[in-house]
Amino acid sequence: MREEQAQMTFEVCIEECCNYTWQGKLTAEEKVLEFKSETELLLAMDTLMYGEGEVPS
């Protein structure tokens, strides 16, 4: 049995590298989110794909 996987295209714009981490904007499906670290970037991608509080299986 094959599970349905979320697919989404992201545009990542790195605007600055400060304190050894990236800052910039993440765009997906007409939504723009700002991030101040790689961790925030990954969490934003996860939230856009799976929603808040949902855990991908």
N, CA, C and O atoms as a Maestro MAE file, in Angstrom:
{
 s_m_m2io_version
 :::
 2.0.0
}

f_m_ct {
 s_m_title
 :::
 protein
 m_atom[228] {
  # First column is atom index #
  i_m_mmod_type
  r_m_x_coord
  r_m_y_coord
  r_m_z_coord
  i_m_residue_number
  s_m_chain_name
  s_m_pdb_residue_name
  s_m_pdb_atom_name
  i_m_atomic_number
  :::
  1 25 0.844 -1.169 0.000 1 A "MET " " N  " 7
  2 3 0.000 0.000 0.000 1 A "MET " " CA " 6
  3 2 0.895 1.240 0.000 1 A "MET " " C  " 6
  4 15 1.818 1.348 0.807 1 A "MET " " O  " 8
  5 25 0.621 2.150 -0.890 2 A "ARG " " N  " 7
  6 3 1.419 3.368 -1.010 2 A "ARG " " CA " 6
  7 2 0.695 4.530 -0.348 2 A "ARG " " C  " 6
  8 15 -0.472 4.796 -0.633 2 A "ARG " " O  " 8
  9 25 1.405 5.218 0.543 3 A "GLU " " N  " 7
  10 3 0.804 6.352 1.238 3 A "GLU " " CA " 6
  11 2 0.906 7.609 0.384 3 A "GLU " " C  " 6
  12 15 1.871 7.788 -0.359 3 A "GLU " " O  " 8
  13 25 -0.084 8.467 0.494 4 A "GLU " " N  " 7
  14 3 -0.080 9.751 -0.198 4 A "GLU " " CA " 6
  15 2 0.921 10.676 0.482 4 A "GLU " " C  " 6
  16 15 0.893 10.831 1.703 4 A "GLU " " O  " 8
  17 25 1.796 11.284 -0.291 5 A "GLN " " N  " 7
  18 3 2.789 12.196 0.256 5 A "GLN " " CA " 6
  19 2 2.491 13.615 -0.202 5 A "GLN " " C  " 6
  20 15 2.100 13.846 -1.346 5 A "GLN " " O  " 8
  21 25 2.682 14.557 0.707 6 A "ALA " " N  " 7
  22 3 2.480 15.964 0.371 6 A "ALA " " CA " 6
  23 2 3.589 16.428 -0.566 6 A "ALA " " C  " 6
  24 15 4.762 16.116 -0.358 6 A "ALA " " O  " 8
  25 25 3.205 17.177 -1.604 7 A "GLN " " N  " 7
  26 3 4.190 17.738 -2.524 7 A "GLN " " CA " 6
  27 2 3.948 19.235 -2.627 7 A "GLN " " C  " 6
  28 15 2.814 19.690 -2.775 7 A "GLN " " O  " 8
  29 25 5.024 19.981 -2.547 8 A "MET " " N  " 7
  30 3 4.914 21.426 -2.582 8 A "MET " " CA " 6
  31 2 6.226 21.989 -3.122 8 A "MET " " C  " 6
  32 15 7.293 21.415 -2.906 8 A "MET " " O  " 8
  33 25 6.138 23.102 -3.815 9 A "THR " " N  " 7
  34 3 7.331 23.776 -4.314 9 A "THR " " CA " 6
  35 2 7.598 25.000 -3.450 9 A "THR " " C  " 6
  36 15 6.698 25.800 -3.192 9 A "THR " " O  " 8
  37 25 8.840 25.138 -3.007 10 A "PHE " " N  " 7
  38 3 9.242 26.258 -2.167 10 A "PHE " " CA " 6
  39 2 10.234 27.138 -2.910 10 A "PHE " " C  " 6
  40 15 11.054 26.647 -3.686 10 A "PHE " " O  " 8
  41 25 10.154 28.431 -2.670 11 A "GLU " " N  " 7
  42 3 11.177 29.369 -3.124 11 A "GLU " " CA " 6
  43 2 11.823 29.943 -1.867 11 A "GLU " " C  " 6
  44 15 11.156 30.568 -1.042 11 A "GLU " " O  " 8
  45 25 13.124 29.726 -1.734 12 A "VAL " " N  " 7
  46 3 13.855 30.203 -0.565 12 A "VAL " " CA " 6
  47 2 14.781 31.328 -1.008 12 A "VAL " " C  " 6
  48 15 15.621 31.144 -1.888 12 A "VAL " " O  " 8
  49 25 14.620 32.483 -0.394 13 A "CYS " " N  " 7
  50 3 15.457 33.640 -0.695 13 A "CYS " " CA " 6
  51 2 16.303 33.946 0.543 13 A "CYS " " C  " 6
  52 15 15.793 34.423 1.556 13 A "CYS " " O  " 8
  53 25 17.606 33.664 0.441 14 A "ILE " " N  " 7
  54 3 18.525 33.965 1.532 14 A "ILE " " CA " 6
  55 2 18.939 35.423 1.370 14 A "ILE " " C  " 6
  56 15 19.611 35.777 0.402 14 A "ILE " " O  " 8
  57 25 18.541 36.260 2.309 15 A "GLU " " N  " 7
  58 3 18.826 37.689 2.212 15 A "GLU " " CA " 6
  59 2 20.074 38.084 2.984 15 A "GLU " " C  " 6
  60 15 20.703 39.097 2.679 15 A "GLU " " O  " 8
  61 25 20.431 37.290 3.980 16 A "GLU " " N  " 7
  62 3 21.569 37.647 4.815 16 A "GLU " " CA " 6
  63 2 22.086 36.407 5.531 16 A "GLU " " C  " 6
  64 15 21.336 35.469 5.803 16 A "GLU " " O  " 8
  65 25 23.356 36.420 5.822 17 A "CYS " " N  " 7
  66 3 23.961 35.372 6.644 17 A "CYS " " CA " 6
  67 2 24.638 36.082 7.812 17 A "CYS " " C  " 6
  68 15 25.670 36.730 7.641 17 A "CYS " " O  " 8
  69 25 24.059 35.957 8.979 18 A "CYS " " N  " 7
  70 3 24.547 36.664 10.156 18 A "CYS " " CA " 6
  71 2 24.629 35.680 11.318 18 A "CYS " " C  " 6
  72 15 23.738 34.849 11.491 18 A "CYS " " O  " 8
  73 25 25.677 35.768 12.105 19 A "ASN " " N  " 7
  74 3 25.875 34.848 13.232 19 A "ASN " " CA " 6
  75 2 25.871 33.393 12.784 19 A "ASN " " C  " 6
  76 15 25.335 32.524 13.472 19 A "ASN " " O  " 8
  77 25 26.467 33.137 11.635 20 A "TYR " " N  " 7
  78 3 26.620 31.786 11.085 20 A "TYR " " CA " 6
  79 2 25.293 31.095 10.791 20 A "TYR " " C  " 6
  80 15 25.222 29.866 10.822 20 A "TYR " " O  " 8
  81 25 24.246 31.857 10.506 21 A "THR " " N  " 7
  82 3 22.965 31.264 10.144 21 A "THR " " CA " 6
  83 2 22.286 32.137 9.083 21 A "THR " " C  " 6
  84 15 22.621 33.311 8.931 21 A "THR " " O  " 8
  85 25 21.336 31.557 8.359 22 A "TRP " " N  " 7
  86 3 20.650 32.250 7.273 22 A "TRP " " CA " 6
  87 2 19.436 33.003 7.784 22 A "TRP " " C  " 6
  88 15 18.767 32.573 8.725 22 A "TRP " " O  " 8
  89 25 19.163 34.137 7.146 23 A "GLN " " N  " 7
  90 3 17.913 34.858 7.330 23 A "GLN " " CA " 6
  91 2 17.359 35.136 5.941 23 A "GLN " " C  " 6
  92 15 18.109 35.399 5.001 23 A "GLN " " O  " 8
  93 25 16.027 35.075 5.823 24 A "GLY " " N  " 7
  94 3 15.443 35.334 4.515 24 A "GLY " " CA " 6
  95 2 13.950 35.103 4.495 24 A "GLY " " C  " 6
  96 15 13.270 35.209 5.516 24 A "GLY " " O  " 8
  97 25 13.443 34.780 3.295 25 A "LYS " " N  " 7
  98 3 12.007 34.581 3.096 25 A "LYS " " CA " 6
  99 2 11.751 33.254 2.402 25 A "LYS " " C  " 6
  100 15 12.504 32.835 1.522 25 A "LYS " " O  " 8
  101 25 10.686 32.614 2.812 26 A "LEU " " N  " 7
  102 3 10.224 31.360 2.227 26 A "LEU " " CA " 6
  103 2 8.878 31.633 1.569 26 A "LEU " " C  " 6
  104 15 7.964 32.145 2.215 26 A "LEU " " O  " 8
  105 25 8.752 31.294 0.288 27 A "THR " " N  " 7
  106 3 7.507 31.498 -0.441 27 A "THR " " CA " 6
  107 2 6.986 30.154 -0.928 27 A "THR " " C  " 6
  108 15 7.727 29.357 -1.503 27 A "THR " " O  " 8
  109 25 5.695 29.914 -0.690 28 A "ALA " " N  " 7
  110 3 5.036 28.697 -1.165 28 A "ALA " " CA " 6
  111 2 3.544 28.969 -1.259 28 A "ALA " " C  " 6
  112 15 2.929 29.469 -0.316 28 A "ALA " " O  " 8
  113 25 2.971 28.636 -2.403 29 A "GLU " " N  " 7
  114 3 1.531 28.794 -2.627 29 A "GLU " " CA " 6
  115 2 1.027 30.168 -2.189 29 A "GLU " " C  " 6
  116 15 0.060 30.269 -1.434 29 A "GLU " " O  " 8
  117 25 1.688 31.222 -2.667 30 A "GLU " " N  " 7
  118 3 1.312 32.611 -2.411 30 A "GLU " " CA " 6
  119 2 1.421 33.019 -0.947 30 A "GLU " " C  " 6
  120 15 0.891 34.061 -0.563 30 A "GLU " " O  " 8
  121 25 2.093 32.225 -0.125 31 A "LYS " " N  " 7
  122 3 2.345 32.580 1.272 31 A "LYS " " CA " 6
  123 2 3.823 32.919 1.401 31 A "LYS " " C  " 6
  124 15 4.678 32.226 0.849 31 A "LYS " " O  " 8
  125 25 4.117 33.986 2.131 32 A "VAL " " N  " 7
  126 3 5.504 34.397 2.349 32 A "VAL " " CA " 6
  127 2 5.758 34.406 3.853 32 A "VAL " " C  " 6
  128 15 5.059 35.080 4.610 32 A "VAL " " O  " 8
  129 25 6.764 33.651 4.269 33 A "LEU " " N  " 7
  130 3 7.151 33.595 5.674 33 A "LEU " " CA " 6
  131 2 8.603 34.014 5.805 33 A "LEU " " C  " 6
  132 15 9.445 33.616 5.000 33 A "LEU " " O  " 8
  133 25 8.898 34.813 6.813 34 A "GLU " " N  " 7
  134 3 10.277 35.195 7.084 34 A "GLU " " CA " 6
  135 2 10.867 34.219 8.093 34 A "GLU " " C  " 6
  136 15 10.166 33.720 8.973 34 A "GLU " " O  " 8
  137 25 12.164 33.953 7.955 35 A "PHE " " N  " 7
  138 3 12.849 33.086 8.915 35 A "PHE " " CA " 6
  139 2 14.169 33.726 9.315 35 A "PHE " " C  " 6
  140 15 14.755 34.505 8.564 35 A "PHE " " O  " 8
  141 25 14.624 33.380 10.516 36 A "LYS " " N  " 7
  142 3 15.854 33.958 11.055 36 A "LYS " " CA " 6
  143 2 16.909 32.905 11.350 36 A "LYS " " C  " 6
  144 15 17.972 33.222 11.883 36 A "LYS " " O  " 8
  145 25 16.623 31.654 11.008 37 A "SER " " N  " 7
  146 3 17.606 30.584 11.195 37 A "SER " " CA " 6
  147 2 17.212 29.404 10.316 37 A "SER " " C  " 6
  148 15 16.089 29.336 9.817 37 A "SER " " O  " 8
  149 25 18.145 28.478 10.132 38 A "GLU " " N  " 7
  150 3 17.839 27.274 9.354 38 A "GLU " " CA " 6
  151 2 16.738 26.462 10.031 38 A "GLU " " C  " 6
  152 15 15.906 25.852 9.359 38 A "GLU " " O  " 8
  153 25 16.739 26.457 11.357 39 A "THR " " N  " 7
  154 3 15.705 25.722 12.090 39 A "THR " " CA " 6
  155 2 14.333 26.308 11.810 39 A "THR " " C  " 6
  156 15 13.385 25.563 11.566 39 A "THR " " O  " 8
  157 25 14.207 27.634 11.840 40 A "GLU " " N  " 7
  158 3 12.927 28.272 11.520 40 A "GLU " " CA " 6
  159 2 12.509 27.978 10.086 40 A "GLU " " C  " 6
  160 15 11.323 27.790 9.816 40 A "GLU " " O  " 8
  161 25 13.466 27.935 9.165 41 A "LEU " " N  " 7
  162 3 13.173 27.608 7.768 41 A "LEU " " CA " 6
  163 2 12.578 26.209 7.659 41 A "LEU " " C  " 6
  164 15 11.550 26.020 7.009 41 A "LEU " " O  " 8
  165 25 13.215 25.235 8.289 42 A "LEU " " N  " 7
  166 3 12.722 23.857 8.226 42 A "LEU " " CA " 6
  167 2 11.366 23.713 8.912 42 A "LEU " " C  " 6
  168 15 10.497 23.000 8.410 42 A "LEU " " O  " 8
  169 25 11.173 24.374 10.043 43 A "LEU " " N  " 7
  170 3 9.881 24.320 10.724 43 A "LEU " " CA " 6
  171 2 8.784 24.967 9.881 43 A "LEU " " C  " 6
  172 15 7.657 24.474 9.853 43 A "LEU " " O  " 8
  173 25 9.100 26.060 9.197 44 A "ALA " " N  " 7
  174 3 8.122 26.715 8.330 44 A "ALA " " CA " 6
  175 2 7.729 25.804 7.171 44 A "ALA " " C  " 6
  176 15 6.551 25.712 6.827 44 A "ALA " " O  " 8
  177 25 8.710 25.130 6.567 45 A "MET " " N  " 7
  178 3 8.413 24.183 5.482 45 A "MET " " CA " 6
  179 2 7.518 23.055 5.980 45 A "MET " " C  " 6
  180 15 6.547 22.685 5.320 45 A "MET " " O  " 8
  181 25 7.847 22.516 7.137 46 A "ASP " " N  " 7
  182 3 7.059 21.430 7.714 46 A "ASP " " CA " 6
  183 2 5.630 21.884 7.992 46 A "ASP " " C  " 6
  184 15 4.678 21.163 7.694 46 A "ASP " " O  " 8
  185 25 5.479 23.082 8.565 47 A "THR " " N  " 7
  186 3 4.150 23.607 8.873 47 A "THR " " CA " 6
  187 2 3.329 23.824 7.607 47 A "THR " " C  " 6
  188 15 2.141 23.506 7.582 47 A "THR " " O  " 8
  189 25 3.947 24.363 6.555 48 A "LEU " " N  " 7
  190 3 3.225 24.580 5.299 48 A "LEU " " CA " 6
  191 2 2.789 23.259 4.668 48 A "LEU " " C  " 6
  192 15 1.707 23.178 4.088 48 A "LEU " " O  " 8
  193 25 3.616 22.233 4.777 49 A "MET " " N  " 7
  194 3 3.288 20.949 4.156 49 A "MET " " CA " 6
  195 2 2.269 20.144 4.954 49 A "MET " " C  " 6
  196 15 1.362 19.544 4.377 49 A "MET " " O  " 8
  197 25 2.412 20.127 6.266 50 A "TYR " " N  " 7
  198 3 1.617 19.211 7.083 50 A "TYR " " CA " 6
  199 2 0.668 19.895 8.047 50 A "TYR " " C  " 6
  200 15 -0.157 19.220 8.662 50 A "TYR " " O  " 8
  201 25 0.750 21.197 8.201 51 A "GLY " " N  " 7
  202 3 -0.094 21.911 9.146 51 A "GLY " " CA " 6
  203 2 0.516 21.887 10.533 51 A "GLY " " C  " 6
  204 15 1.395 21.075 10.823 51 A "GLY " " O  " 8
  205 25 0.050 22.776 11.383 52 A "GLU " " N  " 7
  206 3 0.594 22.849 12.736 52 A "GLU " " CA " 6
  207 2 0.129 21.661 13.559 52 A "GLU " " C  " 6
  208 15 -1.036 21.268 13.506 52 A "GLU " " O  " 8
  209 25 1.048 21.102 14.311 53 A "GLY " " N  " 7
  210 3 0.708 20.012 15.218 53 A "GLY " " CA " 6
  211 2 0.612 18.651 14.569 53 A "GLY " " C  " 6
  212 15 0.475 17.650 15.272 53 A "GLY " " O  " 8
  213 25 0.679 18.580 13.250 54 A "GLU " " N  " 7
  214 3 0.603 17.287 12.577 54 A "GLU " " CA " 6
  215 2 1.997 16.713 12.401 54 A "GLU " " C  " 6
  216 15 2.951 17.443 12.130 54 A "GLU " " O  " 8
  217 25 2.108 15.432 12.553 55 A "VAL " " N  " 7
  218 3 3.388 14.752 12.405 55 A "VAL " " CA " 6
  219 2 3.337 13.919 11.135 55 A "VAL " " C  " 6
  220 15 2.445 13.082 10.990 55 A "VAL " " O  " 8
  221 25 4.279 14.126 10.202 56 A "PRO " " N  " 7
  222 3 4.285 13.310 8.983 56 A "PRO " " CA " 6
  223 2 4.571 11.857 9.313 56 A "PRO " " C  " 6
  224 15 5.382 11.560 10.190 56 A "PRO " " O  " 8
  225 25 3.907 10.955 8.612 57 A "SER " " N  " 7
  226 3 4.124 9.525 8.886 57 A "SER " " CA " 6
  227 2 5.064 8.914 7.888 57 A "SER " " C  " 6
  228 15 5.359 7.722 7.966 57 A "SER " " O  " 8
  :::
 }
 m_bond[227] {
  # First column is bond index #
  i_m_from
  i_m_to
  i_m_order
  :::
  1 1 2 1
  2 2 3 1
  3 3 4 2
  4 3 5 1
  5 5 6 1
  6 6 7 1
  7 7 8 2
  8 7 9 1
  9 9 10 1
  10 10 11 1
  11 11 12 2
  12 11 13 1
  13 13 14 1
  14 14 15 1
  15 15 16 2
  16 15 17 1
  17 17 18 1
  18 18 19 1
  19 19 20 2
  20 19 21 1
  21 21 22 1
  22 22 23 1
  23 23 24 2
  24 23 25 1
  25 25 26 1
  26 26 27 1
  27 27 28 2
  28 27 29 1
  29 29 30 1
  30 30 31 1
  31 31 32 2
  32 31 33 1
  33 33 34 1
  34 34 35 1
  35 35 36 2
  36 35 37 1
  37 37 38 1
  38 38 39 1
  39 39 40 2
  40 39 41 1
  41 41 42 1
  42 42 43 1
  43 43 44 2
  44 43 45 1
  45 45 46 1
  46 46 47 1
  47 47 48 2
  48 47 49 1
  49 49 50 1
  50 50 51 1
  51 51 52 2
  52 51 53 1
  53 53 54 1
  54 54 55 1
  55 55 56 2
  56 55 57 1
  57 57 58 1
  58 58 59 1
  59 59 60 2
  60 59 61 1
  61 61 62 1
  62 62 63 1
  63 63 64 2
  64 63 65 1
  65 65 66 1
  66 66 67 1
  67 67 68 2
  68 67 69 1
  69 69 70 1
  70 70 71 1
  71 71 72 2
  72 71 73 1
  73 73 74 1
  74 74 75 1
  75 75 76 2
  76 75 77 1
  77 77 78 1
  78 78 79 1
  79 79 80 2
  80 79 81 1
  81 81 82 1
  82 82 83 1
  83 83 84 2
  84 83 85 1
  85 85 86 1
  86 86 87 1
  87 87 88 2
  88 87 89 1
  89 89 90 1
  90 90 91 1
  91 91 92 2
  92 91 93 1
  93 93 94 1
  94 94 95 1
  95 95 96 2
  96 95 97 1
  97 97 98 1
  98 98 99 1
  99 99 100 2
  100 99 101 1
  101 101 102 1
  102 102 103 1
  103 103 104 2
  104 103 105 1
  105 105 106 1
  106 106 107 1
  107 107 108 2
  108 107 109 1
  109 109 110 1
  110 110 111 1
  111 111 112 2
  112 111 113 1
  113 113 114 1
  114 114 115 1
  115 115 116 2
  116 115 117 1
  117 117 118 1
  118 118 119 1
  119 119 120 2
  120 119 121 1
  121 121 122 1
  122 122 123 1
  123 123 124 2
  124 123 125 1
  125 125 126 1
  126 126 127 1
  127 127 128 2
  128 127 129 1
  129 129 130 1
  130 130 131 1
  131 131 132 2
  132 131 133 1
  133 133 134 1
  134 134 135 1
  135 135 136 2
  136 135 137 1
  137 137 138 1
  138 138 139 1
  139 139 140 2
  140 139 141 1
  141 141 142 1
  142 142 143 1
  143 143 144 2
  144 143 145 1
  145 145 146 1
  146 146 147 1
  147 147 148 2
  148 147 149 1
  149 149 150 1
  150 150 151 1
  151 151 152 2
  152 151 153 1
  153 153 154 1
  154 154 155 1
  155 155 156 2
  156 155 157 1
  157 157 158 1
  158 158 159 1
  159 159 160 2
  160 159 161 1
  161 161 162 1
  162 162 163 1
  163 163 164 2
  164 163 165 1
  165 165 166 1
  166 166 167 1
  167 167 168 2
  168 167 169 1
  169 169 170 1
  170 170 171 1
  171 171 172 2
  172 171 173 1
  173 173 174 1
  174 174 175 1
  175 175 176 2
  176 175 177 1
  177 177 178 1
  178 178 179 1
  179 179 180 2
  180 179 181 1
  181 181 182 1
  182 182 183 1
  183 183 184 2
  184 183 185 1
  185 185 186 1
  186 186 187 1
  187 187 188 2
  188 187 189 1
  189 189 190 1
  190 190 191 1
  191 191 192 2
  192 191 193 1
  193 193 194 1
  194 194 195 1
  195 195 196 2
  196 195 197 1
  197 197 198 1
  198 198 199 1
  199 199 200 2
  200 199 201 1
  201 201 202 1
  202 202 203 1
  203 203 204 2
  204 203 205 1
  205 205 206 1
  206 206 207 1
  207 207 208 2
  208 207 209 1
  209 209 210 1
  210 210 211 1
  211 211 212 2
  212 211 213 1
  213 213 214 1
  214 214 215 1
  215 215 216 2
  216 215 217 1
  217 217 218 1
  218 218 219 1
  219 219 220 2
  220 219 221 1
  221 221 222 1
  222 222 223 1
  223 223 224 2
  224 223 225 1
  225 225 226 1
  226 226 227 1
  227 227 228 2
  :::
 }
}
